[in-house]
């Protein structure tokens, strides 16, 4: 098996951390007494997906790399309905993460 590129390690741990922080933060929105809102479940599921993608990218699963890129692209689309600064930040994040995850060394790691 090829050695994992540092960029994959860093990106994986960043998304694991972001997902965990998001899960903790958004779990405060759960109001079991008043009924669970579908939006809250969706947000929690997306945060959990970030954690899972990070974990499985560390293990070299190629599908996790593509799901993570789709996850970021989804956030770019969502942020298009918010401020231009938020859109630009998500778009830049997508470009940077895609550049690192689609390079030759990363591709070799995910296909080993």
N, C-alpha and C positions, 0 to 999 in steps of 0.2 A: 504494500500500500504506500502511496506517495505521502510525503510529509505534508501536513496541513499548512497552507500559506498563512502567514500572520494576519493578512487582511481578512481572511475568512474567520479566523479566531476572533478578531476584534469585532467584526460586524455581527457575528453570532452572539457574542456576549453583550453587545450593545442592545440587540433586539430582545434578548432574554431579559435584561435589566429593564428596558422600556416596557416590555410586556408585563413584568411583575409589578412595576410601579403603577402602570395603568390599571391592572387588576385590583390592586389595593385601593387606589384612588376611586375608581368607578364602583367598587363594591359598596361604598358608602351610599350610593344611589339606590341600592336595593331597599325597597320598602315592602317587606313581606306582609305587614299588616294591611297596607293599602293596595296590595296587588303588585305584582312585578310587571314593570313596563317592558314591552317587547324591544324598545330601543336600548334599554339597559342590557338586556340579554345579548343583543347583537354586538354592542360595544365590548362586553366582557368576552364574548366568543372571539372577536377580532384580536383582543389583547392576548388571549390564550393561544391563538394561532401564531402570534409573534414569538411567544415563548417556545412553542413546539418547533417552529421553523428554526429558531436559533439552536435548540438542542440537536435536532436532526442534521443541521448543517455541520455542527461539530463532529458528528458521527459519519459525515461524508455522503449523506443521502442527496442525490441530485434533485429529486422532486422538491425538497425543502428550499433549495436555492430559487427555483422557479416560483414557488408559492410565495416566498418572501418578496420577490420582485413584483408579483401581482399585488401583494398586500400594499406595498409602497405606491404602486400605480393607482390603486383604488383610493389611497389617501390624496394623491395628486388630484384626481377627479373631484373628490369631496371638497378639497380646499379651493377649487376653482369657484365655488359658491361662497367663499369667505373673502378675506382681504387679499389684495394682490401680494402683499408680503408673505402671507401664509402659503399662498400658491407657489411663489417663487422658491420658498424654503423647501417645500415638499418636492418640487420639481428638481431642485439642485440635489437633494438627498437621493432621489431616484437615479439621477445621472451618475453620481459618485458611487453609490452602492452597485449599480449595474456595471460600471466600469471595472470595479474590483472583482465582482462575482463572475464576470464573463471573460476575464482574461485567460490566457492559455494555462497558466499555473493553476488557477482555480478550476478550470475545466478538467485538467488532468487529475486533480485531487478528487473531484466529484465523479469522475468516470473510472477511478481505479478500483 
